[in-house]
Amino acid sequence: MEDEIKTIVAENLLKSLLGQSVERPNLDFKREWPDLSSKGKGYYEFLKDTCSIANTVSDKYGLIVYGYDDKSKKFKPSKFSDCGLRDSSDLYNLLNKNITENFQIEIYAIDYKNNPVNVLLIENQNDDTGVIMQ
C-alpha cells in the first residue's frame, strides 16, 4: 500500500508543479499540519477535511498531503509531530471523540525529490451511515 500511495502522491505533486489542477474531493494539499493540541481553527478544519474525505464515495480512500502548498507550488518540511500530538493513537482518540462513525487512517512519511511530506490516508465510508462531526 505504501508504494501505491507514494506513486499517487508523486504523480499529483508533479502535475501540480507543472501547473495542472489536481485537488479533488479525495485529495487535498496542506502547507502544514494544523495545531491539533487545542480546539482552535486548525483543529476544526482538520475534522471537517477528514470527515469530508471519509464521506467521498468515489474511491476506497482519500489523501491529505501535508508539506506542500498547491497555490504557491512550494514545499514546507512537514512531519506529524508538528500537529502537537504525541503519536497516531492521539490522532485516533481525537477522531473518536469528535465523529459519529469510526474510519481507518494511516500516516505515511514520504520524500519527494528531497522534500519531506506527510500523507494522511483516510478510508472512505462507502455505506449509508456516513461520518459526521459531533
N, C-alpha and C positions, 0 to 999 in steps of 0.2 A: 504494500500500500504506500509506503514512504516514497518509493521510486516513482509511482504514479503521481503522487502529489508534487514531487519535485519537478517532474516533466510539465505538469499543468501550470504550475507557478512560473517556471522558466519561460514557457511559451507565451503566457499572458504578460509577463514583465517585458519581454522583448517586443511584443505587439504595442504595448503602451509606450515604451521608449521610442518606437518608430512613429508614434502619433496616432495610433488607432485606438478607438474607444473599446475598452474591454470589460468595464464593470457591468455587471448584470445582477439579477436578483439573488444568485447563488455565489457571487464573487465580489468581494469588496476589498479595497486597499485603504489602509490607515497609516498615517505617517508614524504613529507611535501607539504604544499600549496606553489605554486610559488609566487613570488612577482608580483602582477598584478597592482601595483600602477604606474609603469612606463614601457615603451616599451623596455624591455630587453629580454634576452634569455628565461626566465621563462614565460613571457607574450606570446611570440610567440609559445612556446611549448604547453602552455595551449590551445591556439586557435587551433593548429594542432591536439592535442589529442581530444578535444571536437568535432571538425568537423569530424574527422575520425570515432569516435564512432557514431555520428549522422547519418553518411552515411552507417553504417553497417546494412545490410538488414536482418540479421538472427533472430533478436529479436525485440520486441517493444521498448526496452530501453537498454542502456548500463550504466555502472557504473565506476567511478573513486573513489578509496578508498584512502583517504589521511590520513597518520599517520602510515603506515606500509611499511617497505622495504622488498619486496619479496626475494631479493637476500641474505640479511643478516639475514632474519627472525626476525627482531627486530621492535618493536613499537617505535614511537616517538609521544608524545601527539600532537594533531593537532586540530586546530579549524579554522573556516572560517576567523576570524579576522586576522589570520597570513598572509593572502594574501595582506593585505594593503588596502582593500576596506572597505567601511563603512557597507554595507549591501547587500543583494541579488539584490536589484534594481540596484546598481552599476555594479554588475556582468551582469545583463541583458543588461545594457547600453553598456558595453564593448563588449558583443557578437553582439549586434545590429549594432554597428559601424564597425565591422570587418568581418561580414559574409553576404552572399547574401540571405539566407533564414533563417527565424527565426525557432527555435525549443525550446521546453519546457525543463526547467531544474528545479531540486529541490535539496535542500541540507538537508541532514539528519545528525544529531549528534548521534552517536551510541557508546555504551560502550561494548567492547568485553573483558570479563574477566578482568575488571578494566583497560582496555586500551582504552582511548577515540580516536575514529577515526571519520572523516567526510566522508560522501559519497555524491558524486555528481551524481545524476541520470540525464541522458541525453536521451531525447526522440529521437528515430530514425526517420529519414525521409524516409519512405518507399514509396516514389513516384519517378517520373522521374526527379525532379528538383535537388535533391542533395543539399548539403551545401558546399560552398567553401569560402575560405578566400578572402577578397577584397584586 
